[in-house]
């Protein structure tokens, strides 16, 4: 798991940019993109850890490119 600590303004920028992400750009009009957000731990008042999971029905990454990534 990769953990990032973001100030609230950067988190807001992430949510604003998400619709232009690859998952959204490469999923056709009949497809879907799911963004799941799970509260993992509440650290202190005003601080928490969340897990984000994205899945889509887009074209995917070709097998020959997967090895490069």
C-alpha positions, 0 to 999 in steps of 0.5 A: 500500500502506498500512503500519501499525506495531503493537505485538504486543498491538495485533496480537493485538487485530486478530486477535481482532476479525477474526471480527467484521469486515464480511467475516465478518458479511456472508458467509452460512453457505455462503460463505467468508472468506479471510485471507492473510498474506504476509511482505514483509520482515524488518527486524531481529530481532523486526521484520517487514513483512507484507501482509494480504489479505482476500477473501470471498463476501459480498454486497459493496457496492452500486454506488451506495455504492461511489462514496461510499466 
